[in-house]
Amino acid sequence: MKRPADSPGTGAAATGTAATPRRGWMSLRRQLLLSLLGAVLGVFLLGSLATYQLTRSELDEIMDYHLRQLALSLRAPMYGPQQEPGLGPDDQLFDMVIQVWDEQGLRLYLSRPHTALPDRAQLGYATVPTAEGDWRTYSIVLGTRVIQVAQPMSHRNRLAAAAALRTLTPLLVILPLLAGLIWYLVGRGLRPLERLARAVGTRRPDSLAPLAAAGVPDEAQPLVHALNGLLGRLDQAMSAQRAFVADAAHELRTPLAALQLQLQLTERAVTEDERRSALADLRLGLQRATRVVQQLLTLARQAPDAETSSGLADAADTDLAELAALVIAEMQPLAEAKSMDLGADRLDPATAPGNREALRTLLGNLVDNAIRYTPAGGRIDVSVWQDDTHAWLEVADNGPGVPPAERERVLDRFYRRAGQDQPGSGLGLAIVKAIADRHHARLVLDAAPAGGLRVRVALPRTAWRDVVAAEDTSGNKPPPQP
Amino acid sequence: MRLLLIEDDPMIGAAVQRGLRQEGYALDWVRDGSAGLLALTTPAAGGEAPYDLLLLDLGLPGKDGLTVLGELRAAGNPLPVLVLTARDAVAERIRGLDAGADDYLVKPFDLDELAARVRALLRRRAGRPEPVVRQAGIVVDAASHAVSVDGEPVKLSAREFALLQALLEQPGKPLSRAQLEERLYGWGEEVESNAVEVHIHGLRRKLGTERIRNVRGVGWFVPREA
């Protein structure tokens, strides 16, 4: 099978001519043609055979009748006892042999010499085997004579076959005509499919408009509908992707602008102190840019973009208490750098289906967020527990918190609260939300008892099928019990 | 020359501040639109306008940059405004310029280009389109910071250069010490109490005493060419 052209979307080059699928055994046209022509041929053959046989037997009857007529017509006793055969002027008699005997069995007449026919007769019709092949005879007693007319079967057969074949001639002429007609009609019938295939094939890769359903035969309608559904979903997914990429590119400008300026300041630096200071700023700028890019990649990997009911590829039961302990340990150095107290408030056993790495990123981002936006010397508590329906993750800090009005917006991509001195990408909580969505989990942001921000994640413990079914019918997620 | 920068990103703001201060400008930096508007409407010493130019980022928290610009222009403030932003689409540029901006620079931008555009806007404001200033035998090229007196090149420190530029803005018009300090130093910069006198002294030494005249109790000026 030919491969389609490798380079995507080079305008006019990427048209339907790139890959014409070879007509394989699955070809509808080939199947139709073969079966139809085969059926027609079969019927024709049967018909021809039947016609042939019928014609033959008809001819046989006629020839037998002929024999009898001839025999009857010879009853006139116009010949006497002679051994020498006479030659009849009628050419037709040439292949027939006439024998006449009297009542004593004495042959009175033999129309042709050197015949292999036996010198006796069976009355009525008979087929007599001789050294020259079979002969068809008819013998009759007329008055005192026995008259026999005989004709070689080979000749009869030849005549009969020739006549029968002649009756078939019109059929043989018709057959190719019929084949041609079938070929044309099948082609025409399949043309809407070819039109459809061309319409899809000449589509530009960025054109996801639905296919026209008008003028498409009923049998192809379901296919067209399904294709249009797919195109719609693709369009959605691609739009979401485009929006994400545009957002990301825009957001990268700020860290890059800072890097540009910091580099130029480094170039301008004259004294060693200036240079050192400028390079330190440059390093921080680079760290920030790197971080933004990493966060973008993480976010891109999480976002399913269109259907969230597809869920995660490999969701296994995850031990959340153990995961939380791990994340707390990993984040210790960051917390210590700001003299913060990062620890677990309550780590009850809790399991829920999920992707371990994704959940680790989720927890990590929540703790990182808390460390970043809580002043030095603050305290961050991580908790894990479960109830009948959900497993809960919680991160609470005693920082300034987030006012209720902003709690929704803070989960948006690239949203950063006013007056932030801390360098950040604005993506941390967006990533948390994306991962929570993929796990069909619910996010709750409210005020911590200590005054800062408290983020809770409710992971369903039941099979996601049921959660998705409940989501689909009601349109909202079923609220978890707090 | 005193500039105001309204920019919320800490790294970009710090870098622009440092870079433009190196060029000899006094630069104040605020993080949001409301603080910026407040700074713009607070008059400086002597009742003058506090700033010669505004560098405005559009993507600000709270009050958006375009809103700030709109309010500024609606109040009839003719201050030159250079917009700095990541929004690069043509439609956005048109919007910014039509809202009252005098120039539009897209992030990431080159620091030297920023400085050049600032100079261009300041020249236009001073009604002096020619980039090289000649006055009383002094020739000053603002772009290269090259100064010559009667044909002889003279080397000036950044502060001295800024001081000379301030004096050459309006030759014949004396500027007080307070006014000169405003033009030379931004918020948070350390100013020794006699810094201005020290720099005036340095300038007189390099340019010639008669080129910078003092009016007792009023200030200093560069005399106009006769």
Chai-1 contact restraints between the chains, C-beta under 6 A:
chainA,res_idxA,chainB,res_idxB,connection_type,confidence,min_distance_angstrom,max_distance_angstrom,comment,restraint_id
A,H250,B,A86,contact,1.0,0.0,6.0,A-B,restraint_1
A,R253,B,A86,contact,1.0,0.0,6.0,A-B,restraint_2
A,R253,B,K107,contact,1.0,0.0,6.0,A-B,restraint_3
A,T254,B,D9,contact,1.0,0.0,6.0,A-B,restraint_4
A,L256,B,P108,contact,1.0,0.0,6.0,A-B,restraint_5
A,A257,B,I12,contact,1.0,0.0,6.0,A-B,restraint_6
A,A257,B,K107,contact,1.0,0.0,6.0,A-B,restraint_7
A,A257,B,P108,contact,1.0,0.0,6.0,A-B,restraint_8
A,A258,B,M11,contact,1.0,0.0,6.0,A-B,restraint_9
A,A258,B,I12,contact,1.0,0.0,6.0,A-B,restraint_10
A,Q260,B,P108,contact,1.0,0.0,6.0,A-B,restraint_11
A,L261,B,A15,contact,1.0,0.0,6.0,A-B,restraint_12
A,L261,B,L111,contact,1.0,0.0,6.0,A-B,restraint_13
A,Q262,B,A15,contact,1.0,0.0,6.0,A-B,restraint_14
A,Q264,B,L111,contact,1.0,0.0,6.0,A-B,restraint_15
A,L265,B,A15,contact,1.0,0.0,6.0,A-B,restraint_16
A,L265,B,R18,contact,1.0,0.0,6.0,A-B,restraint_17
A,L265,B,G19,contact,1.0,0.0,6.0,A-B,restraint_18
A,G285,B,M11,contact,1.0,0.0,6.0,A-B,restraint_19
A,A418,B,P61,contact,1.0,0.0,6.0,A-B,restraint_20
A,A418,B,G62,contact,1.0,0.0,6.0,A-B,restraint_21
A,D421,B,P10,contact,1.0,0.0,6.0,A-B,restraint_22
